[in-house]
């Protein structure tokens, strides 16, 4: 479920999606035009927006998606967690 959409002054257009078991995925530096609204139910493969250059802190970098995973209020190693999910 899309739980939050905000235009963060430093990280740009940001979408948070709340998953089962308290996991929250966060997508930052998205383009200005999003394809979802708060409260929308999404599933794997659904588009939520496009890669943008809205993150002031990362404007010198090539356009990219800034991705984070949070669990129980703490940022977790998304690379390790995703590898675990793919293996199962």
PyMOL commands that set and color helices and strands:
alter all, ss='L'
color gray80, all
select helices_A, chain A and resi 20-22+56-58+78-87
alter helices_A, ss='H'
color red, helices_A
select strands_A, chain A and resi 2-8+12-18+23-30+66-71+74-76
alter strands_A, ss='S'
color yellow, strands_A
deselect
rebuild
show_as cartoon
